[in-house]
Amino acid sequence: MPGYAKGILIALANTFVVALFIALGIAGGDAFEATMIITMMGFIPAVLIGALLGHYGETMQTTNRNVMLISMIAISCAAVAFLGTIFDLPNLILVSCVPTAAACSMLERWTRVQPDHEFPPARVA
């Protein structure tokens, strides 16, 4: 699976999780309806930023893992802050960055090159 597709999948899952917790926190009535509305509002930014971060993670595999993770978290939390400012929810920005940082960690791990074998196969003497 290409990196941009991995980024889109993780970003959409993250958007749904963040929307669910925001809806449970602010919706007085129907949390399902609020979750769907918040998810629809965050769908396009999630796809764009997720594809960007997935492609970034795939193409920059030789970079230090920590640098890659920090840059992914910075980009995604900047997008969360931008959306929180647009929708006038500044008190939810920091809370929404927690699952977003976890999603970035999963994306960084998923796009990293996997070694063939850590240890050579055992041989019987």
N, C-alpha and C positions, 0 to 999 in steps of 0.2 A: 504494500500500500504506500503510495507517495506521501511525503511529509505534509503537504498542504491538506490532504484528506484526513490525516491523523489530527492535525490542528483543528480542522472544522468539527470533527466528532467530539474532541475534548472540549472545545469552546461551546458547542451547543449543550453538552451535558452540564458544563459549568453554569451556563446561562439559566438553565432550568432549575438547578439547585439554588442559585442565588435568588431567582424569582420566587421560588417556593418559600424560602425563609423570609424574604421581604414581605410576601403576601401574608404569611402567618403572623408577622409582626405588626403590619399596618392595617390589614383588612378586618373590619369589624364584622362583616357578614360572610360572604362567599369567598373563601380562600382559593378555591379552584379557578374561579373566574378571574380573580386578581393575578394568579399565577400565569394564566394564559395571556392576559393583557401585557404583563411585564415581560414575558418570554417573547411575545410578538414585537415589542418595542426594542428588545435587545438582540433579535435574530440577525438582522443585517450587520450591525457592528461586530457581533460574535463571529459570523462567517468570515468577514473581512480580516479581522485581527487574528482569528484562529488560523486562517490560510497563510497569512503573513508569518506568524510565529512557527507554524509547522514547516514552511519552506525554509525559514531562517535556521531552524533546528537541524534540518536535513543537510543544508549546504555548508553549515559551519561546524561540521562534526570534529574537525581537528582542533577546535578551540577548547580551552580549558572548560571543564564541566561547570565550575563555580561561576565563571564569567558568563557562560551561556545562560545559566539559570537566573542569575541576577539581572541580566539584560532582558530576558523574557518576562520576568516578574515586573520589572520597571515599565516595560512597554504596555503590558496588560493592565497594570494598576493605573497607569496614566489614562488608558481608555476608560476604565471604571470611574476614575475621578471626573473625566470629561462628561460621561453620561450622567453621573450623579449631579454634576453642576447644571447640566441642561435641564434635567427633570426636577430640579430644586429639592434634592434629597441629600444634602451634604452630611447629615448625621449617619447615613448608611454607607458612605464611601469606604470608610476604614473596615467596617464589618464585612463588606462585600469583597474586599481585597484578600481576606483570609482564604476562602475557598478558591479564589482566582489564583493565588500563589500555589496552592496545592495542585490545581490543574496544570499550572506551568511546570511544576516538578514532575508530574506524570508525563507531560508532553516531552520534556527534555529527556527523560529516561526512555521513552518510547522511540524517539528519533535518534538516539545514540547508536553508534555502530556496536554491534554485539560481537565479542570475540568468538572465534570458532570453538576453541577449547581452552579453558583456563589451565588445565593440567593435561599433560600428554596421557594417552590411554595406557593403562597398566599392562605390563607384559609379564608373562610367567617365564621364569628363568629356566 
